[in-house]
Amino acid sequence: MAGIEVTALHKRYPDGTVAVEHVDLSIADGELFVMLGPSGCGKTTTLRAIAGLERQTTGDIRIGATLVNELPPAERDIAMVFQFYALYPHLRTRDNLAFPLRAEGLPKAEVRERVDEAARLMRLAPLLNRRPRQLSGGEQQRVALARALVRRPRAFLMDEPLTNLDAELRADMRTEIKHLQGELGTTMVYVTHDQVEAMSLGHRIAILNKGRVEQIGTPLEVYDRPASLFCAAFIGSPPMNLIEVEVADGNLCGQGGLTLTAPPGLPRDRRLVAGVRPEALEVAEPGAEHSVPARVVSAEWLGDEIIYVVDHGGRRDVRVRMPSTVRFAADAKVGLRHSGGAPAVYDVGTEELVA
């Protein structure tokens, strides 16, 4: 096992396209580290550079204490799992698992032992004599994970491995991956654009945007205190409501009269935006205490909760998370109020968190 250090990584292609502007990462030994961001943000290019499949333009990559800039992928002692399973269709599961070990020339007894161990960990023992076409999508992904596992690498690199699975299988495989990483204690770097995967899997998350790291933190840290307006808009489903505010009498006043608690030390000479999570707002009866007038645009019924989209202060997209027992019809006149603590506050010019 080994930690991974990425220092001042930059990747520019010959046609001038910059895929990674500047990335610094420090991934601890045994950590499940997630790189999260939209398509084109540089997360997969960074992962491929760590693997040696892409050569960075500038910057250093260390796996453990070894500088691997000049090492080919085969000498970096890592294993990759991709979105596409890349199983050999003519080989049974046992032989798919054994293939990389046989290519290394390991003794037959050791190959058999490692394959059996990986099959046990990934619950593949009943499937060892089946070919890929006889397996479901989830089973094929477990085979791909087990094939990486048998090599006993210093680190696993995973590039959106669950994208092709349906919602139920994705949830099952997230559980499998988290359990596997916890049992093995191996460093794992996981790339995804799915924030649910990132929040449920990662010990820490790096949020990337336009080839740069916007924030690194635990799932709770990036959810509670997004470091930039981009992170605030990207993390959360639904995302934060971003409301322009002014500081007045120790409070934050938004358009339409919505009043929020002001954190201490706010600058008064800048344009500010408050980031308010949907669960920190309430929809109430018209005229309720501390509420301002609003109107229900739509309601999204999610079983145990309802996401109300309300029209307030000239905006028709303010989202509020409420229990399913609180019900208002579309177009109903309601009261809107803030029920949480001090929100995250951002500078409009720099787009960075100021309080």
PyMOL commands that set and color helices and strands:
alter all, ss='L'
color gray80, all
select helices_A, chain A and resi 43-51+73-75+93-103+108-121+125-127+132-134+137-149+167-184+195-201+219-224+229-234+255-257+278-280
alter helices_A, ss='H'
color red, helices_A
select strands_A, chain A and resi 4-12+18-27+32-36+58-63+66-67+78-81+155-159+187-192+204-209+212-217+241-248+251-254+259-261+272-276+281-284+292-301+305-312+315-323+333-338+344-347
alter strands_A, ss='S'
color yellow, strands_A
deselect
rebuild
show_as cartoon
